[in-house]
Amino acid sequence: LTFDDGPHAGYTIKLLQVLKALHVKATFFLVGKQVDKFPQLVQREVLEGHELGNHTYDHVDLTQIPPELIGFELDECDRSIRRATGSSARFFRPPGGQFAPDVMREAERRHFITALWSDDPGDYAKPGADVVLQRTMDHLENGTVILLHDGIPDTMSVLPILVSQARK
């Protein structure tokens, strides 16, 4: 399970509670400006054993900006994560999955492992909990990397069912 775009006040705490109750570890792809607002939530993610990833500082489409700004977005997010946790993230996920040679080159220069996904149920569009669950289950198999979003109440509500089904 991966969660993009956080952390978010209120939602991230609830999400962490759900994951803890389910005994599930996840990867959180963090937006740097959100990390700067809520460093204590990022610290809690680490303390609870979750992996962190760089999701840029401003959550911009990296294919639409000059290469030097790509580097800025990656570096600023990394600095935010390091300020909050004392460590850098190993993983990077471009917002919207948008990447091009310049994006990959800048990520590689910084020794990031670029991580996309194999299942996107579109929870960010808030189609409803049942739709998110059905879309996820339709593509679930061993090794599936599920793209979910921090801050979506319907996502949190389906996690217990999703995890139960995935374990089966």
Secondary structure, 3 states (H helix, E strand, C coil): CEEEEECCCCHHHHHHHHHHHHCCCCEEEECHHHHHHCHHHHHHHHHCCCEEEECCCCCCCHHHCCHHHHHHHHHHHHHHHHHHHCCCCCEECCHHHCCCHHHHHHHHHCCCEECCCCECCCHHHCCCHHHHHHHHHHHCCCCCCEEEECCCHHHHHHHHHHHHHHHC
